[in-house]
Amino acid sequence: MIVVYGSRYGHAKRYAEEFAKLTGVRAVPCKEVKRIEESAVYFGAVYAGNIKGLASAARRTDAAKAEFFAVVAVGLTDSADAATQNALQRSALAALPAPLQKKLKMFYLRGGIDYAKLSAPHRLLMKLMYAAEKKTPPEKRSAQAAAIVETYGTCSDFYDETAAKRLAAELLPQS
Ligand SMILES: Cc1cc2nc3c(=O)[nH]c(=O)nc-3n(C[C@H](O)[C@H](O)[C@H](O)COP(=O)(O)O)c2cc1C
């Protein structure tokens, strides 16, 4: 099994490294992966609904040699929200070639955001989204809109300390 991650500000990387440590394998940044010829656990940060680096990693994966291809989407939105999970699963499926779609096991975790560390384009995008979402009354906001409004301008970290153990128990029940 290989652990791969696509992360810009370190939240997906932190989950990947914790999971890799627990399972005794190496966590590799997606840009360093040449070929994947085994089962994989891909930790990818969510940017505008897309899972960072996933399509490119999937193209370099030999589906026939993978027992499973797990994707852990790490976003800011409440990871238990059903609409969010549906959208992310569709996004993951769209990034995978058909043979790999059959091997997909999908997971959702919450990352975080630190406005002090955002790039200028990212800060601008968040500002535009915040301005749009703020107009919706709180009780009518989607989970994504609520997350954007509640964390706007802050340093928020939703790291889940129990995630690595839960993932390992689900993916590698024999270990
Ligand atoms: C420009 C931008 C777009 C984002 N889009 C989404 C999104 O569509 N859904 C979501 O849940 N989180 C979104 N996020 C939040 C990131 O997924 C979150 O900050 C994540 O923890 C980043 O992971 P990383 O630190 O590994 O890059 C966005 C963040 C930025 C800056």
The ligand as a Gaussian input file, in Angstrom:
#p B3LYP/6-31G(d) Opt

LIG

0 1
 C       -9.567000      28.981000      -2.868000
 C      -10.083000      27.920000      -1.958000
 C      -11.134000      27.084000      -2.353000
 C      -11.640000      26.111000      -1.487000
 N      -12.687000      25.333000      -1.891000
 C      -13.226000      24.437000      -1.017000
 C      -14.362000      23.658000      -1.390000
 O      -14.867000      23.713000      -2.498000
 N      -14.881000      22.807000      -0.445000
 C      -14.328000      22.682000       0.803000
 O      -14.845000      21.901000       1.636000
 N      -13.236000      23.382000       1.174000
 C      -12.672000      24.255000       0.285000
 N      -11.574000      24.983000       0.638000
 C      -10.938000      24.745000       1.952000
 C       -9.775000      23.739000       1.848000
 O      -10.227000      22.502000       1.357000
 C       -9.206000      23.530000       3.256000
 O       -8.606000      24.721000       3.649000
 C       -8.211000      22.367000       3.313000
 O       -7.970000      22.035000       4.658000
 C       -6.919000      22.716000       2.611000
 O       -6.044000      21.622000       2.669000
 P       -4.463000      21.800000       2.527000
 O       -4.027000      22.618000       3.700000
 O       -3.926000      20.408000       2.606000
 O       -4.185000      22.452000       1.209000
 C      -11.062000      25.958000      -0.205000
 C       -9.991000      26.780000       0.190000
 C       -9.502000      27.747000      -0.659000
 C       -8.359000      28.616000      -0.190000

